[in-house]
Amino acid sequence: MPTIQIMSVIGSAVPAPLRKLGVLACWYLMHDGEPVSGPLTSLSAAEQQAATFRLRA
């Protein structure tokens, strides 16, 4: 089973298009230090996607 981690970023690390929408934080799914999903605009969305990713593995 792959190890999926959720990484959060805040402030200037948030992609510019999201910052323009007023998003101050976002989340990515990471595998072996590489993003495999995201940016996601809520932790719950990241958790749901991580669960789905784990089920497929």
LINGI-V961596 format. One record per pair of residues at least 24 apart in sequence whose ideal C-beta (glycine too) atoms are under 7 Angstrom apart, sorted by the first residue. I is the first residue (numbers start at 1). J is the second residue. D is the distance in whole Angstrom. If there is no record, write none. Layout:
i:I j:J d:D
i:I j:J d:D
This chain:
i:1 j:54 d:6
i:1 j:57 d:5
i:2 j:31 d:6
i:2 j:57 d:5
i:3 j:31 d:7
i:4 j:29 d:6
i:4 j:31 d:6
i:4 j:50 d:5
i:4 j:53 d:5
i:4 j:54 d:6
i:5 j:30 d:5
i:6 j:46 d:5
i:6 j:47 d:7
i:6 j:50 d:6
i:15 j:39 d:6
i:29 j:53 d:6
